[in-house]
Amino acid sequence: MAEYKDPYKVLGVNPTDSDETIKDAYRKLARKYHPDKYADGDLKELAEEKMKEINSAYEEIQKMR
């Protein structure tokens, strides 16, 4: 079973941060880890996993709000 990761920690934000701050953090991480940036490299799989984690965290926060 996968360990639970606090979605706020994944995005590097606090639960008290505004929706806009959280969205900005999500977008920044999405640009940084987007798998297309690593299409020709060895890090593509790692980037894909990180992107899934980022997307999941953002979706979870949206559901909680």
N, C-alpha and C positions, 0 to 999 in steps of 0.2 A: 504494500500500500504506500502511495506517495505521501510524503510528509506535507502537512499544511503549511503554507506560506502566507503570512499576513499580506493581503493585497496592497495595503498602504506602504509597507516596507519594500515590496517588489517595485513599486513606482517611485519610491523615495519621497513620499509625501506624508503628511499627518492627517488624521481623521478630521481635524478642525480646519484644514485648508479648504478654500473655496472650490467649487466645481471647475471653475476656469483654471485655477492653479493645477488641479489634478489632471485636467485635459491637456494642459501645456506639458506637464511632466510625461504623460503618456505619449504625446506626439514626439517629444524629444527622444525618448527611448525607442520609439518605433522607427524613427529615422536612423538612429544609431545602429540598431540591430536588424534592420530589414534584410531578409535573406538575399534579396537581389543584389545587395552591395557585395555579397560574398559568393556570388554565383560560380566564379571560377576558382575559388579558394578552398582550402581544407576546413575552413571554419563555417561552411554553409550549414551543416547539420546542427552545430552548436547555435548558430544564429536563429535557425528555425525553432529550436527548443526554447530559446530565450524569448523569441517573438510570441510563441504560444503562451508562455508564462506571463508576459506583459499584457497580452490581449485578455487572458483569463482574469488577471487581477483587475484590469479596467472594467470588464463586464461585471465582476463581482461587486465592485464599488458602486457601479451604476444601479445595480439591483438593490443594494442596501440603502441607497438614498432615495 
